[in-house]
């Protein structure tokens, strides 16, 4: 699933947007629960166990990454992951 979200969207909004492209049975299968349980998750009637959280997010096309990982990706984007200058020992491109 590939959905475009606004950077400021809350996680809840992103999940509900992703849900519009899924069937409860698909999510239920990924979690090993029945579709009525999934409906209760969405409705806020019951919480998702931590052991099911990763599968729930993956079913919606999401993954959890650390802030450290995102920082590293940001650095690579700024410097240039395939910068020919740096690979040749000439320093960063444009400097």
C-alpha positions in Angstrom: 0.0 0.0 0.0 1.3 3.4 -0.9 -0.5 6.4 0.4 0.6 10.0 0.5 0.1 11.7 3.7 0.7 15.2 4.9 3.7 15.4 7.2 1.6 16.9 10.0 -1.0 14.1 10.0 -1.4 12.3 13.2 -0.8 8.6 13.4 -4.5 8.0 14.0 -5.4 9.9 10.9 -2.8 8.0 8.9 -4.3 4.7 10.1 -7.8 5.7 9.3 -6.7 6.8 5.8 -4.9 3.5 5.3 -8.0 1.6 6.6 -10.1 3.0 3.7 -8.0 0.9 1.4 -8.2 -2.3 3.5 -10.8 -4.8 4.5 -11.1 -5.6 8.2 -10.6 -9.3 7.3 -7.1 -8.5 5.8 -6.0 -6.8 9.0 -7.5 -9.5 11.1 -5.6 -12.1 9.1 -2.3 -10.3 9.7 -3.0 -10.1 13.4 -4.5 -13.6 13.9 -7.7 -12.2 15.3 -11.3 -12.0 14.0 -12.6 -9.0 12.1 -14.9 -8.0 15.0 -11.8 -7.5 17.1 -10.3 -5.3 14.4 -13.5 -3.2 14.4 -13.2 -2.8 18.2 -9.6 -1.6 17.7 -10.7 1.1 15.2 -13.6 2.1 17.3 -11.5 2.5 20.4 -13.5 -0.1 22.3 -10.4 -2.2 23.0 -6.7 -1.6 22.9 -4.1 -3.3 20.7 -1.7 -5.5 22.6 1.9 -4.6 22.2 2.6 -8.0 20.7 0.2 -7.1 17.9 1.2 -3.5 17.4 3.9 -4.1 14.8 1.7 -6.4 12.7 -1.1 -3.9 13.0 1.1 -1.1 11.7 2.6 -3.2 8.9 -0.9 -4.2 7.8 -1.5 -0.5 7.2 1.7 0.0 5.3 3.7 1.5 8.2 6.8 0.6 10.1 8.4 2.0 13.2 11.9 3.4 12.9 14.1 5.1 15.5 14.9 8.8 15.6 18.6 7.8 15.2 17.8 6.0 12.0 15.9 9.0 10.6 18.8 11.3 11.6 21.2 9.1 9.6 18.9 9.1 6.6 18.7 12.9 6.8 22.4 13.2 7.0 22.8 11.0 3.9 20.3 13.1 2.0 22.1 16.3 2.9 25.6 15.0 2.0 24.6 12.7 -0.8 24.6 9.0 -0.3 26.3 8.4 -3.6 28.4 11.6 -3.7 31.2 10.9 -6.2 33.4 13.7 -4.6 33.4 12.1 -1.1 33.9 8.6 -2.6 37.0 9.9 -4.4 38.4 11.5 -1.2 37.7 15.0 -2.4 35.4 16.0 0.4 31.7 16.7 0.2 30.2 17.9 -3.1 29.8 21.6 -3.5 32.4 22.5 -0.9 
